[in-house]
Amino acid sequence: MPSGRAGGSRLARFVGLAAYEARGGAVRRNLFAEDGGDDGVYLDGPVLLQVLATEKLRALAEEVCAEGWAWVACVTEGDGLALRCYGQASQQRRAMTPEEEAALVDGGRVRPTG
């Protein structure tokens, strides 16, 4: 079995093969790998892949924080046990916003605002 992270892995798809190669990441392709496909493609820089994923997550986290969220955690690997420390918010009913009501009336289509 070839070493390295498969090009079709979740982390590799999130980062993108082009971004990985642009930062100097080494890529090996199987003889039978199809052009543009992930099968038979292996990324040889797992540390670089983690760095790129973390950078991309942090950029997305800044956007989310700008929306007013108090904190955002950026992790590339996790498990259910780790998530348990955050607890679970209880569900509550709320009134629909005018935008949600309009979307419901329009058959689920969201009207552009502005």
Buried (B, 14 or more C-beta within 10 A) or exposed (E): EEEBBBBBBEBBEBBEBEBBEEBEBEBBBEEEBEEEEBEBBBBBBEEBBBBBBBBBBEEEBEEEEEEEEEEBEEEBEEEEEEEEEEEEEEEEEEEEEEEEEBBEEEEEEEEEEE
